[in-house]
Amino acid sequence: DVNSHNIMVDATRLRFGLVDFGLAVDIAKWRGPIGASSWHLVDIGGDCRYWPMSAWLQFECGWQELAKYPTLAAEYRTRLDLHPLGLVA
């Protein structure tokens, strides 16, 4: 998950790095058909203060409701970390 606690800064070289991959998933399984490792059924993790709207919709209503909103479903399936990255940038 991308949040302010998982970004390392090397001020001497002005370099940044993401250091926590505890919530990493197998992308083929994540984007694949409904199954135990797909976006449909995997529990949402990370710091909810950094969740985009699509994550909240998935959390509150489930994948069937999220699937009714193609733009939000695409964000959830393919760009989940862009929202929190923008917040900490």
Buried (B, 14 or more C-beta within 10 A) or exposed (E): BBBEEBBEEEEEEEEEEEEBEEBEBEEEBBEEEEEEEBBBEBEBEBEEEBBBEBBBBBEEEEBEEBBEBEEBBEBBBEEBBEBBBEEEE
